Amino acid sequence: MPVRTSAPVGAPTWIDLASSDLERSKQFYGEVFGWTFESAGPEYGGYVTASKDGKPVAGLMHNDPQWNSPDGWSVYFHTIDAQATLDRAIAVGGFTCGAPVMEIKDKGRMAMLSDPAGAMVGLWQPAGHRGFEIVNEHGAPVYFQWSGRDYATAQAFYRDAFGWQLETVSDTDEFRYSTATFDGEALLGLMDATSFLPEDQPSNWNFFLGADDVDKVVQLIVDNGGTVIRAAEDTPYGRLAAVADPTGVAFNLSSLSS
């Protein structure tokens, strides 16, 4: 089981879900991926940590109607100084979400921002909470992807704000894609989705969870109230599928490398 104690600086380090039906979401992800759940209690607003094989893999929280935001997953990037990273991101074209950097007692510091293309992203400066500790396993994150408009602007932003070294995979009108590598491993990609992203859908960050058998997990998702956005298909990057949980939150599945 690939267990890690820290993400590279600038790389994805945590994911959490804001759900309008927290109990339904827990039931769904527990049935589909075998996650177990523990609430941090009232002191942390009822925030729930999901674990896989006893290691933290994701967070869940109630989507407060006052936030006026749809249910959705958030992706957080590792920073050693949340305030400095937030300031740098704003200086190179990012936007704050109106809230300052938050101190999470005994856990770390966090902030949320929007990139110039409108994709929301989180910052996490770990203290007691190190982020997800399982990767590249069934039910654990294996890859992260930005899909959106203003691709070139987004590339420049993430280079400047997070120091990413981007490598172009393809640069044609049909497929424009680049990856960011950390410690020799491509952990995320940026995809120009201008030609197919619906007009009412903003640029966004999403992720792929590992699946021992993608087709079997897709069926489990349907059986437990989820939906299929894009059916499982073989690609040069493995067998992939796009799905949604019972409250309509999208995520992806990826087969695991042998």
C-alpha positions, 0 to 999 in steps of 0.5 A: 500500500503506497503510504506517504507522509507528505506531498511535494510542495505545490502538489495536491495534498488533500480533497474534500467534499461539500455535500448537501446530504452528508449522511447519503454521501458517507453511505455512497463512498463507503459502499463504493470504495470502502471508506470509513468515517470519523467526525472531528466533532463540533469544535471543527464544525462536524468535519468528517475525515474519510479513511481507507485502510486506516489512513486519511484519504479525503474530507467531507462536510455539510454544504451550508446553504449560506455558502450559496455554492453547489455541492462539489469536491475541492482540491488543495495544494501543499504550501509551506506558507499559506499567506505567502502563497495566497499573496503571490497567487493574487499578485499573478492574477488569482482572486480571493474568495473573500475569506482570509487564511484560516487557522485550523486548530492543531491541523494547519492553515488553509485558504481558498482562491480562484485562478484567472480562468475561474477554477477554485483551488485550495491551499493547505499548510499542514501542521497536525494534518498532513493530507491524504496518506494513501495514493495510487490505490483502489479508492485513493487519489491517483491523478488530478486535472484542471479542465477549462478555458484560458489555457495559456493564462492558466499555465502561466498562473500556476507556473508563477503562483506554485512554481510548477514545471510544465511539460507539453504533452500535446499542442493541437486544436484537437488536444492541448494538454500539459503536465506538472511533474514532482519528484519525477512523477507527473501528478497533475495535468492541465487540459484546454477544454474550450471546445467542449466545456459547457458554457454554464460550467466554469473551469474546474479542478477534478481528480481520478480515484483508483479502481481495481476494476473500473467497470465493476466500480461504475456498476457499484456507483450506479447501484448506489445512486450515482450516475455515469457521465462518460462510460468506461473506455480504454485510453493510452493512460489506462481505463478511465470513466467519469461519474457522479455521486448521488448529489451530482458531484463529478469525479473520475475513475482510473485503472491502476498501473500494474 
